């Protein structure tokens, strides 16, 4: 009988097949003992891809695949062929973190064990895939301002008021951000009048900086799901060299391309410097904004996308025109 009913919804414990539904053997067993166990109890197992090895207190000690039974002598002991380094989930771990761990470590089945190491059950491959799909859909909906259990509401049956409640706040924030960005542009009218070509490159600078932000945001949201106690300062230190090198390569290419196409070294220098600084500023919106939301106990996938985009657009436009005003 499965123990999954004892655990809250969307936790590892609620997803697992109980220990009576999976093949488990004791330390000291031989492969002949394993074959005999499978012959006698195979019908009650939900899957027999892996055999789990426990001690007398049912602590998880190792795992090996069913293929190993046919690759070694029948007298071989399970401890001689089992994998001793095991990735296991705790029963109250959230399902999204479990699924991401399984995907990251290329695990087809995720064992579930107590803090003491006692094996409770296993989350099967099809359940892991189902969770990944469910969480991907939920996160996509959350990025649009739809969260909680409402993420699975039938939108065609929602009332107008409820639909507006889900969508309008984020659009209003975007509207205010756009108005503020336009105000920034009008503040540099003199610079634009002297160098009208600058207007043509605004979308490019804004897009490239936001693309860099989106990449970093996706990584940190994933990594926060896997490790809620993420060492943020060390994380930034690891990411910063990558961001700097990426910014340099793209900025130099843009500067050289614009000089060749337009024959204006001043514009090329402005574009190169502005894009480089804008990409570096994406550290703020791509890493700090999601981390900030996670510390406030909000799902970072919920609002960091819309908020990060608005902040990044404002930063990119401001940087672009400040550099242009200074250089030209």
Protein Blocks (a to p, Z undefined) as FASTA:
>chain_A
ZZklmpcehiaklmpccfklpccddehiafklmmmmmmmmmmmpgbfkbccdddfkopaf
bdcdfklmmmccfkbcfklmmcfbdcdddfklcfklmmmmmmmnopabdcdddfkopafb
dcdfklmmmmmmmmmmmmmmmmnopacjllmccfklpcfklmmmmmmmmmmmmmmmmmmm
mmmmmmmmmmmmmmmmlmmmmmmmmmmmmmmmmmmmmmmmmmmmmmmmbcfklmmmmmmm
mmmmmmmmmmmmmmmmmmmmnopaklmmmmmmmmmmmmmmmmmmmmmmmmmmmmnopafk
lmmmmmmmmmmmmmmmmmmmmmmmmmZZ
